[in-house]
Amino acid sequence: MAKGSSVQALYELCKRTFLPSAASPPSSHAIQMLSSLMDTITPAEVGLEEETLEDERGHGFFGSNFSNYSSRTARWAQPITYLHIYECDSFTIGIFCLPTSSVIPLHDHPGMTVLSKILYGSLHVKSYDWVEPACLARTTEPFNSPVKLAKLHSDAVLVAPCQTKILYPKTGGNLHCFTAVTPCAVLDVLAPPYDEAAGRSCTYYRDFPYSSFQGPTNLGTEEKEEEFAWLEVINEPVNIYMRSGIYAGPAIQEHVA
């Protein structure tokens, strides 16, 4: 039964696209093929039923600004649920189920290509890419490290059904933050997966308006301040309200590929 499933097809295409021995990243055509396949996947095909009841406690652990969370918010929060589907050295497939107003804080994907498909619901996505060459601003207390300039890639609400979003190591919004406008679910393919030993640790950030700091260079005449932000590295949030769930969709048959 799983052999003909959309999830099985996704697994097989990922296996052909993200080769362990590949000397270079997959072609844009290969990534678009994956994106097109993910565009067709529905909640039912991954064992999900679209949420229909609004979460009465839907403030999320971090509220609208995760740096200002309180113990009271934590007690009333609903957890983000992660459904693990598959992982190998080359890629991972999984689903994040977010209750209303829950937040996955701003974080990066070093050296990774990520495809994200909203299966149901509405999700606010704010994303950045680093300005090249790197632009740092000096800081004083209470900042522990220099802030780095990034350019806004996206700041929009995405509503299912919509096209799969793709981010690359240096483009497409490699650093992003998710906020659930309604209950929603996101199917993710990450290639390669996070791996601290390989230098692919997940780093979290806090963003500040461009006017907050003085950079070493001025913006170009056609560039607007609101298109840029300074990002500060922060400690990994210890209280992200996330749990593992049980994936109820078709099982992947590894021997088929």
Sequence and secondary structure as in RCSB ss.txt:
>XXXX:A:sequence
MAKGSSVQALYELCKRTFLPSAASPPSSHAIQMLSSLMDTITPAEVGLEEETLEDERGHGFFGSNFSNYSSRTAR
WAQPITYLHIYECDSFTIGIFCLPTSSVIPLHDHPGMTVLSKILYGSLHVKSYDWVEPACLARTTEPFNSPVKLA
KLHSDAVLVAPCQTKILYPKTGGNLHCFTAVTPCAVLDVLAPPYDEAAGRSCTYYRDFPYSSFQGPTNLGTEEKE
EEFAWLEVINEPVNIYMRSGIYAGPAIQEHVA
>XXXX:A:secstr
 GGGSHHHHHHHHHHHHS TT SS   HHHHHHHHHHHHT  GGGGT     S  TTTTTTTTT GGG  HHHHH
H   EEEEEEEE SS EEEEEEE TT EEEEE  TT EEEEEEEESEEEEEEEEE SS  EE   TT SS EEEE
EEEEEEEEESS   EEE SSSS SEEEEEESSSEEEEEEEES  BGGGTB   EEEEEEGGGS  SS   TT  G
GGEEEEEEE   TT  EEEE   S    GGG 
